[in-house]
Amino acid sequence: MASTTTSPQPATAPLDTSTLLSLTSYSRLSHPLPSVTIHPSQHETIRPSLLHTLGQSQTYALGNLSRLPFEIVSMIALELDVSSAFRLSHVNRTARELLSSVREFRHLRKHAVEAMCVLLRTGAAGYVSVSALYNTLTTRDCGLCGAFGGFLFLPNATRCCLTCVASAPETRVGYLSRVADASGITTRELKKSRRMPLVNTLPDSRRCLVAAEHAVEVIKASGVEEEEAKAAVARWPDSLTLRFQAATSLPYLDRWSGEAEAGLSCKGCQLAFEGDFSDHHLELRDRFYSREGFVEHVGECSAAGKLLAARQEGKGEVKEPTWTGLGRAFTAPCGQRRRSFVEEDHEE
């Protein structure tokens, strides 16, 4: 009697990193996020000349700076705030040539143009030094939770992840008028004194935002007890909209390899969220990863594993995540915040 044998199934070849990323990841920053953005068309025409030499090199005086070695002058330039650095670049060709010769300025010009535009448009550029912005650009992880951070929190130029921007106490903001009410100092005096970093809201630049931690210090300095100052700030409505008006996207630059990463999101986590709008799936969906971190995540994410297996087995069309948008109800990291932030925003 002839026996039938089953031929062994060929083993699935392991995927290389590029293929794995293309199958299971997507760039969430390519979709509209509720943070402050400047459309590329608004600075695309000036990007080639930004902090770049202009035509033929010529010698112009820089006053006393001309007497100092380049290394010293470059160190001074890095300690300027972003707004002052741009003004220096407009002095003459020598100043522009000086800045374009500094590595940090070249990296910022290439990878952080949008962030610098946002800083300038919101008025926060006068409170952030060039060196601080560069350090944030070359810092990969969120300074609050340690996850990959794809955002710049404008009031103190720190790197944050999406979840921390939306919920961390350190990223809570409020209007300057509330600080004036609590401290007894007029908004005009507070602006003039520059006691704390201010962020003008866009497109309505008449309103200024202040980080809660900075507000507490100013209120204390006006003679109010610390506990009373903290209580006054704690009574502010915690507006998700205002939080994101004080943040913008910022890629991570590896200063050794020169490669920049905007952060990757998981298609599997997005699909899981679309199937179940739970807080757990929302938190997972809102995470960003570096290339290295994403490869580790895929090994632990069951939804991404199923998506990857379906593609490898060739099961026809595999369902792609449907972009549901980042409406405010889909951005909050917890159910309690989702239920309350609409009322809080209306209180403003």
PyMOL commands that set and color helices and strands:
alter all, ss='L'
color gray80, all
select helices_A, chain A and resi 17-24+28-30+40-42+47-49+63-67+70-78+82-89+93-100+103-111+113-122+124-127+130-137+162-167+169-171+176-183+187-193+212-221+226-234+240-245+267-275+279-285+291-300+302-312+328-330+335-347
alter helices_A, ss='H'
color red, helices_A
select strands_A, chain A and resi 25-26+151-153+158-160+173-175+199-200+208-211+247-249+252-253+260-261+265-266
alter strands_A, ss='S'
color yellow, strands_A
deselect
rebuild
show_as cartoon
